[in-house]
Amino acid sequence: MSEPRDGDTEEFFWPSPLDARGAESLSARVKVDLAGLSDPGKVRPNNEDHFFVARFDRNMQTLLTNLPPGHVPDHCGESAYGLLVADGMGGQAAGEVASRNAVRVLVDLVLRTPDWILRLDESLIERVRQRMEQRFQQVQAALAGQAQDEPALWGMGTTLTLACISGADLFLVHVGDSRAYLFRNDQLYRLTCDHTVAQSLADVGAIRSEEVATHPLRHVLTNVLGAREDPVRVEWRNLRLADGDQILLCTDGLTDLVSDAAIGDVLRSTGSAPLVCRALVDLALNRGGTDNVTVVIGRYHIPEDGSED
């Protein structure tokens, strides 16, 4: 499979053609089975992981008009989904604060945005990328400012992996070593690269790729949102989803203990998204539960553009 890498106003694009029955876009007809689950594990005294799943909607319903039927739609809708996981790090409760506040600040920034881009064309993809980059830098600045005001939080940090899906378009933004996977046609594909010292050594050929999973520096992050003044390096990807695709976001409490092959076996099951989440978390717990473990699943039914459900 080929995998691509990586204060405005928005024109509202009316669906075409319009008719008296209404005009639902592809994004409004996509069906998603969603679930998220987080467990502190069997060793850690607190849970420094957080997750968030949301649906964003924009709708218009015609209430009164004297225009002839078919000139404007009875209703028009757009929908998008946001899924994210964050894994905190730092002394005492600092990691929990970092991940919680990263999610809180990001959600607040989204809610303050006057125009949600829910329908895309080529001209808007770069705008989405720039907007997400800016938001991650703003989260970074907020965490740095909090640590400056509260010295006990100095050294805190968090990963942040965000998937935004509008229609069949997936936008992935990533910092740290929490992962995003795509399960398609019975195959599991990793969509993110771990920002760790071990992975960096593998990237330059200093160690073999198969050594990363057991390397002593596999948990040392090279890129993280947290208490520092310099900008964070944001990884970005955009790809097109297909009917039947599954998106998995997870923290390293899962991937440290459960292999990609075992994750694929669970995603291959026909159970609902909540059952898949439970099965993945239980796998990590049964293998020691040495860290907090968090998973978020989205299973997508995407009708062909213009088709009926």
Secondary structure, DSSP 8 states (H G I E B T S, - for coil): ---------------SS--TT-EE-HHHH-EEEEEEEEE-TTT-SS--EEEEEEEEEEEEE-----S-TTSS-SEEEEEEEEEEEEEEESSTTHHHHHHHHHHHHHHHHHHH-S----S--HHHHHHHHHHHHHHHHHHHHHHHHHHHH-GGGTT-EE-EEEEEEETTEEEEEEESS-EEEEEETTEEEE-----BHHHHHHHTTSS-GGGGGG-TTTT-BSS-EES-SS----EEEEEE--TT-EEEEE-HHHHTTS-HHHHHHHHTS-S-HHHHHHHHHHHHHHTT--S-EEEEEEEEE---TT---
